[in-house]
Amino acid sequence: MKKGLKIVTIGGGSSYTPELVEGLIKRHDELPVSELWLVDIPEGEEKLNIVGTLAKRMVEKAGVPIEVHLTLDRREALKDADFVTTQFRVGLLEARAKDERIPLKYGVIGQETNGPGGLFKGLRTIPVILEIAKDIEELCPDAWLVNFTNPAGMVTEALLRYSNLKKVVGLCNVPIGMKMGVAKALDVDENRIDIQFAGLNHMVFGLDVFLDGVSVKDKVIEAMADPENAMTMKNISGESWEPDFIRGLGLIPCGYHRYYYKTQEMLEHELEASKTEGTRAEVVQQVEKELFELYKDPELAIKPPQLEKRGGAYYSDAACNLISSIFNDKHDIQPVNTMNNGAIASIPDDSAVEVNCVMTKNGPKPIAVGDLPVTVRGLVQQIKSFERIAAEAAVTGDYNTALVAMTINPLVPSDKIAKQILDEMLEAHKEHLPQFFRSVEA
């Protein structure tokens, strides 16, 4: 008889791991984890050892009976796991820096999960996550896969469409950030706020907002129309919204919508930043360097507050919350990426969407919202087409499919520019895109 839960984290050497460990420690009464396996690749071994040693100190200080294992052998780790979390970056931050810099040369936004950068992150990531899915099927077929690897929507789409796994949930910290932003704007405790989320990952809208069960959407929209209140994410510049636009939209956009509704300003901001402080990846490399120096301190046995400078604050806490809700069959409501199954009428039933779900031991049950408002429906459908064609390109390695995906993305202005960016980025990421080069070499 198993004595406790086994959780495996792929990409365990991530700077976010201490937050995950903190989340498991504080929920140990309801989530009896006995083993945490942190898995990484040889290039990440040094970081894995630093983070893993900190994780062991945290567990020891908290006095909880969690064994922390560090390994480079994914298959050894996965055997009989109950939950597998994925938080890896194929090509590390160097690849992200290329995703951000190359499109800028062509006057196109370079961003980790949107536009050409998002496409290439998906092309590198999807074949790897499908290999992991095969290992899960073989070694721990009953485990839940909780994916935070970006682009989370596209990756969840690929898992639902091209793997045999049924127990898959995609998770993102954007809805939590939106909820906290709303609470701050209204100056209330975040636990009193509920948002009706619907859309896609990094393309999610708050359709309504409730304070103690009463709709306060109009009040929140007025707060967002105030330039002093630019609710955004750590990794997105807080360019304030055109007040009349937000009032007309009548919905709560997420920080990433700035790339679509303020494309020109965001491009100018990125071009300027790339000349001064560097792209976001280059800034993050510096933040990570400082974090890992902190993590090395043998006296440190808690998650350091500096971790919140990384864009993904709170997401590991959301992961622990999600795992606990599935394990304990809580029936609480959380926004996750899952199979649509009719929740959003404007999106195919078999596609991944980001929507509020009731969390049960059988996984997320999406809450139906009907059609998306016509103001945003087309944009969401266009991004869904992009995600689906991109996932197909990742799996097939077909150049023409990748070119169509690049061209239909709203941030790319023409097929000619799409082809130029595609060719340069394929070359830049060649070592991580074998599927596109097999036929060429053959």
Salt bridges, closest charged atoms under 4 A:
GLU19 OE2 - LYS303 NZ 3.47
GLU22 OE1 - LYS303 NZ 3.30
GLU30 OE2 - LYS330 NZ 2.84
GLU67 OE1 - HIS69 NE2 3.06
ASP80 OD2 - LYS79 NZ 3.85
ASP82 OD2 - LYS2 NZ 2.89
ASP99 OD2 - ARG124 NH2 2.76
ASP99 OD1 - HIS429 NE2 2.77
GLU100 OE2 - ARG96 NE 2.85
GLU112 OE2 - ARG89 NH1 2.92
GLU112 OE1 - ARG96 NH1 3.59
GLU131 OE2 - LYS134 NZ 3.48
ASP135 OD2 - ARG74 NH2 2.96
ASP135 OD1 - ARG75 NH1 2.97
GLU138 OE2 - ARG75 NH2 2.63
GLU157 OE2 - ARG161 NE 2.80
GLU157 OE1 - LYS384 NZ 2.51
ASP212 OD2 - ARG192 NH2 2.68
GLU222 OE2 - ARG247 NE 2.82
ASP244 OD1 - ARG247 NH1 2.92
GLU282 OE1 - ARG101 NH2 2.97
GLU288 OE1 - LYS47 NZ 3.00
GLU288 OE2 - ARG310 NE 3.39
GLU293 OE2 - LYS296 NZ 2.98
GLU308 OE2 - LYS303 NZ 3.97
ASP317 OD1 - LYS26 NZ 3.31
ASP317 OD1 - ARG27 NH1 3.14
ASP329 OD1 - HIS331 ND1 3.51
ASP329 OD2 - LYS361 NZ 3.69
ASP350 OD2 - ARG161 NH1 3.39
GLU387 OE1 - LYS384 NZ 2.71
GLU424 OE2 - LYS105 NZ 2.49
GLU431 OE2 - HIS432 NE2 3.87
